[in-house]
Amino acid sequence: MDHCSVLGGSVCWAGIKNDSQLEAVVAEIGRRCERAVVTAYRELRRGGTDDMAAFQSCTTLYRIHHPEAPLSEARRLVAEWIDHHVIRGSDGPTAGCAC
C-alpha cells in the first residue's frame, strides 16, 4: 500500500519498501507508547484497515498504556503522533507522555 488517508490527510510511506526499513524508522521513536501507536497504525493500514478503525484501535492501545488519560487526550496525542510520524514523515520529538 503506497498511500492512504487519515484525518483528512494523505499518508506517504516516505520510501519505506520493506519491514526492516519500517523497523528502523519506528526504532527512532523514543517513547514506548508512541512507538507502539505508530507501529500499530502503520501495520493496520498496511493490512487494509480503514483510517478510522486504525485510529480508534490506536486510541484504545494508548489508553491501555495510560488508563488514567481522558479519551480526548488520547485522541489528541494519537492524532498528533500519526500526523507527525506517518503523514509528515518527521522523526523529531513530539509532545506527549513521559514514558
C-alpha positions as protocol buffer text, in pm:
chain_id: "A"
residue {
  index: 1
  type: MET
  ca { x: 0 y: 0 z: 0 }
}
residue {
  index: 2
  type: ASP
  ca { x: 157 y: 329 z: -106 }
}
residue {
  index: 3
  type: HIS
  ca { x: -95 y: 585 z: 7 }
}
residue {
  index: 4
  type: CYS
  ca { x: -390 y: 615 z: 240 }
}
residue {
  index: 5
  type: SER
  ca { x: -570 y: 898 z: 408 }
}
residue {
  index: 6
  type: VAL
  ca { x: -603 y: 972 z: 775 }
}
residue {
  index: 7
  type: LEU
  ca { x: -790 y: 1252 z: 940 }
}
residue {
  index: 8
  type: GLY
  ca { x: -833 y: 1426 z: 606 }
}
residue {
  index: 9
  type: GLY
  ca { x: -468 y: 1397 z: 501 }
}
residue {
  index: 10
  type: SER
  ca { x: -267 y: 1180 z: 269 }
}
residue {
  index: 11
  type: VAL
  ca { x: -13 y: 935 z: 402 }
}
residue {
  index: 12
  type: CYS
  ca { x: 313 y: 886 z: 217 }
}
residue {
  index: 13
  type: TRP
  ca { x: 520 y: 589 z: 323 }
}
residue {
  index: 14
  type: ALA
  ca { x: 830 y: 803 z: 250 }
}
residue {
  index: 15
  type: GLY
  ca { x: 1019 y: 537 z: 61 }
}
residue {
  index: 16
  type: ILE
  ca { x: 960 y: 258 z: 311 }
}
residue {
  index: 17
  type: LYS
  ca { x: 968 y: -56 z: 98 }
}
residue {
  index: 18
  type: ASN
  ca { x: 1019 y: -339 z: 346 }
}
residue {
  index: 19
  type: ASP
  ca { x: 978 y: -435 z: 709 }
}
residue {
  index: 20
  type: SER
  ca { x: 1340 y: -370 z: 803 }
}
residue {
  index: 21
  type: GLN
  ca { x: 1314 y: -11 z: 680 }
}
residue {
  index: 22
  type: LEU
  ca { x: 990 y: 31 z: 876 }
}
residue {
  index: 23
  type: GLU
  ca { x: 1155 y: -113 z: 1189 }
}
residue {
  index: 24
  type: ALA
  ca { x: 1445 y: 131 z: 1155 }
}
residue {
  index: 25
  type: VAL
  ca { x: 1208 y: 429 z: 1131 }
}
residue {
  index: 26
  type: VAL
  ca { x: 994 y: 311 z: 1422 }
}
residue {
  index: 27
  type: ALA
  ca { x: 1300 y: 235 z: 1636 }
}
residue {
  index: 28
  type: GLU
  ca { x: 1388 y: 606 z: 1626 }
}
residue {
  index: 29
  type: ILE
  ca { x: 1075 y: 688 z: 1829 }
}
residue {
  index: 30
  type: GLY
  ca { x: 1178 y: 711 z: 2193 }
}
residue {
  index: 31
  type: ARG
  ca { x: 856 y: 672 z: 2389 }
}
residue {
  index: 32
  type: ARG
  ca { x: 727 y: 318 z: 2417 }
}
residue {
  index: 33
  type: CYS
  ca { x: 359 y: 406 z: 2385 }
}
residue {
  index: 34
  type: GLU
  ca { x: 426 y: 644 z: 2095 }
}
residue {
  index: 35
  type: ARG
  ca { x: 627 y: 377 z: 1916 }
}
residue {
  index: 36
  type: ALA
  ca { x: 353 y: 120 z: 1983 }
}
residue {
  index: 37
  type: VAL
  ca { x: 84 y: 353 z: 1847 }
}
residue {
  index: 38
  type: VAL
  ca { x: 275 y: 445 z: 1530 }
}
residue {
  index: 39
  type: THR
  ca { x: 373 y: 83 z: 1464 }
}
residue {
  index: 40
  type: ALA
  ca { x: 16 y: -38 z: 1519 }
}
residue {
  index: 41
  type: TYR
  ca { x: -127 y: 232 z: 1293 }
}
residue {
  index: 42
  type: ARG
  ca { x: 114 y: 155 z: 1009 }
}
residue {
  index: 43
  type: GLU
  ca { x: 60 y: -220 z: 1036 }
}
residue {
  index: 44
  type: LEU
  ca { x: -318 y: -187 z: 1049 }
}
residue {
  index: 45
  type: ARG
  ca { x: -319 y: 38 z: 743 }
}
residue {
  index: 46
  type: ARG
  ca { x: -80 y: -192 z: 556 }
}
residue {
  index: 47
  type: GLY
  ca { x: -317 y: -478 z: 634 }
}
residue {
  index: 48
  type: GLY
  ca { x: -612 y: -293 z: 481 }
}
residue {
  index: 49
  type: THR
  ca { x: -781 y: -148 z: 790 }
}
residue {
  index: 50
  type: ASP
  ca { x: -954 y: 182 z: 713 }
}
residue {
  index: 51
  type: ASP
  ca { x: -837 y: 510 z: 867 }
}
residue {
  index: 52
  type: MET
  ca { x: -1096 y: 550 z: 1136 }
}
residue {
  index: 53
  type: ALA
  ca { x: -1078 y: 190 z: 1258 }
}
residue {
  index: 54
  type: ALA
  ca { x: -697 y: 210 z: 1275 }
}
residue {
  index: 55
  type: PHE
  ca { x: -717 y: 543 z: 1458 }
}
residue {
  index: 56
  type: GLN
  ca { x: -973 y: 409 z: 1707 }
}
residue {
  index: 57
  type: SER
  ca { x: -764 y: 97 z: 1766 }
}
residue {
  index: 58
  type: CYS
  ca { x: -457 y: 308 z: 1832 }
}
residue {
  index: 59
  type: THR
  ca { x: -651 y: 530 z: 2070 }
}
residue {
  index: 60
  type: THR
  ca { x: -755 y: 218 z: 2259 }
}
residue {
  index: 61
  type: LEU
  ca { x: -394 y: 98 z: 2259 }
}
residue {
  index: 62
  type: TYR
  ca { x: -279 y: 429 z: 2407 }
}
residue {
  index: 63
  type: ARG
  ca { x: -543 y: 406 z: 2678 }
}
residue {
  index: 64
  type: ILE
  ca { x: -426 y: 55 z: 2767 }
}
residue {
  index: 65
  type: HIS
  ca { x: -80 y: 205 z: 2827 }
}
residue {
  index: 66
  type: HIS
  ca { x: -234 y: 507 z: 3005 }
}
residue {
  index: 67
  type: PRO
  ca { x: -574 y: 419 z: 3157 }
}
residue {
  index: 68
  type: GLU
  ca { x: -568 y: 745 z: 3352 }
}
residue {
  index: 69
  type: ALA
  ca { x: -578 y: 951 z: 3030 }
}
residue {
  index: 70
  type: PRO
  ca { x: -910 y: 1102 z: 2927 }
}
residue {
  index: 71
  type: LEU
  ca { x: -1038 y: 990 z: 2587 }
}
residue {
  index: 72
  type: SER
  ca { x: -996 y: 1343 z: 2445 }
}
residue {
  index: 73
  type: GLU
  ca { x: -626 y: 1347 z: 2543 }
}
residue {
  index: 74
  type: ALA
  ca { x: -571 y: 1001 z: 2396 }
}
residue {
  index: 75
  type: ARG
  ca { x: -733 y: 1104 z: 2068 }
}
residue {
  index: 76
  type: ARG
  ca { x: -529 y: 1425 z: 2051 }
}
residue {
  index: 77
  type: LEU
  ca { x: -197 y: 1252 z: 2114 }
}
residue {
  index: 78
  type: VAL
  ca { x: -266 y: 965 z: 1875 }
}
residue {
  index: 79
  type: ALA
  ca { x: -369 y: 1212 z: 1602 }
}
residue {
  index: 80
  type: GLU
  ca { x: -56 y: 1420 z: 1670 }
}
residue {
  index: 81
  type: TRP
  ca { x: 173 y: 1116 z: 1652 }
}
residue {
  index: 82
  type: ILE
  ca { x: 15 y: 980 z: 1334 }
}
residue {
  index: 83
  type: ASP
  ca { x: 34 y: 1323 z: 1173 }
}
residue {
  index: 84
  type: HIS
  ca { x: 396 y: 1374 z: 1283 }
}
residue {
  index: 85
  type: HIS
  ca { x: 542 y: 1031 z: 1206 }
}
residue {
  index: 86
  type: VAL
  ca { x: 320 y: 892 z: 931 }
}
residue {
  index: 87
  type: ILE
  ca { x: 176 y: 1183 z: 736 }
}
residue {
  index: 88
  type: ARG
  ca { x: 469 y: 1423 z: 762 }
}
residue {
  index: 89
  type: GLY
  ca { x: 736 y: 1157 z: 793 }
}
residue {
  index: 90
  type: SER
  ca { x: 911 y: 1355 z: 1067 }
}
residue {
  index: 91
  type: ASP
  ca { x: 1142 y: 1184 z: 1310 }
}
residue {
  index: 92
  type: GLY
  ca { x: 1196 y: 1462 z: 1562 }
}
residue {
  index: 93
  type: PRO
  ca { x: 1047 y: 1467 z: 1911 }
}
residue {
  index: 94
  type: THR
  ca { x: 678 y: 1524 z: 1974 }
}
residue {
  index: 95
  type: ALA
  ca { x: 478 y: 1638 z: 2273 }
}
residue {
  index: 96
  type: GLY
  ca { x: 319 y: 1366 z: 2479 }
}
residue {
  index: 97
  type: CYS
  ca { x: 352 y: 1140 z: 2774 }
}
residue {
  index: 98
  type: ALA
  ca { x: 674 y: 1083 z: 2965 }
}
residue {
  index: 99
  type: CYS
  ca { x: 713 y: 708 z: 2910 }
}
